[in-house]
């Protein structure tokens, strides 16, 4: 009987420890975006269990979604935590154009692997850049040169343009080396400041505005407001 009591008590303690751990992890992950939610108007923070949360709202007149993506597939590098920032607005592109920096066979943040058409990159554009579209797609890179400031940022991984908006993926954190070596689990020391998020959002807005101006100049018509 005493042994059964010890087993029961041990089980209860383990459940409590696990519950406490889950709550702590969820709270830590929620804090990353909760601390910057005032950057967006009408913001809402959504979190399921201990997953990283998603922040939705609007910025400079257009809907915005901010999320975090854990990448553990890339070989020979520490797991990476990516920041995904999407702005939804009408853009003058005929279909998806994906611009991926430092491509590898295990990229999880780019839809470019599903896009069979790859396009030559101008010499002045960043090296190690893959530009891809669906098979019948086009990539008017001179008209998309407003993406260059983002593409030249060393933290940028991917820029995706579609007729319905734009998304940029940037590196937010790398897993802690010691913790990963010992337990083979990713632990990120994540910090995102209001200034950092604002800078990414402003760069995204500048890119979409530049693309709209280039299209308007080409057709000789005034550029739309673009929600900016």
Buried (B, 14 or more C-beta within 10 A) or exposed (E): EEEEEEEEEEEEEEEEEEEEEEEEBBEBBBBBBBBBBEBBEEBEBEBEEBBBBBBBBBBBEBBBBBBBBBBBEBEEEBBBBBBBBBBBBBBBBBBBBBBBBBBEEEBBBBBBBEBEBBBEBEEEBBEEBBBBBBEEBEBBBEBBBBBBEBBEBEBBBBBBBBEEBBBBBBBBBBBBEEBBEEEEEBBBEBEBEEEBBEEBBEBBBBBBBBBBBBBBEEEEEEBBEBBB
